[in-house]
Amino acid sequence: LNKAFQAEESPGVIYCISMQWFREWEAFVKGKDN
């Protein structure tokens, strides 16, 4: 886990992971509405 926190050196990686998580969450919410 320490290596994951050291990823601050490459914010692009964190941004990619955040976007991926957000899309999965968005798809989950949209699926619930339908």
C-alpha positions in Angstrom: 0.0 0.0 0.0 2.9 2.3 0.6 3.8 2.3 -3.0 0.3 3.3 -3.9 0.6 6.4 -1.7 4.0 7.2 -3.2 2.1 7.6 -6.5 1.8 11.3 -5.5 4.9 11.6 -7.7 2.7 10.9 -10.7 -0.7 12.6 -10.2 -1.7 11.4 -13.7 -2.0 7.8 -12.3 -4.2 8.9 -9.5 -6.4 10.9 -11.9 -6.8 7.8 -14.2 -7.8 5.6 -11.2 -10.2 8.3 -10.0 -11.9 8.6 -13.4 -12.2 4.8 -13.7 -13.8 4.6 -10.2 -16.1 7.5 -11.0 -17.3 5.9 -14.3 -18.0 2.6 -12.5 -19.9 4.4 -9.8 -21.8 6.5 -12.4 -22.8 3.3 -14.3 -23.9 1.7 -11.0 -26.2 4.7 -10.2 -27.6 4.9 -13.7 -28.3 1.1 -13.5 -30.1 1.6 -10.2 -32.3 4.4 -11.7 -33.3 2.2 -14.6 
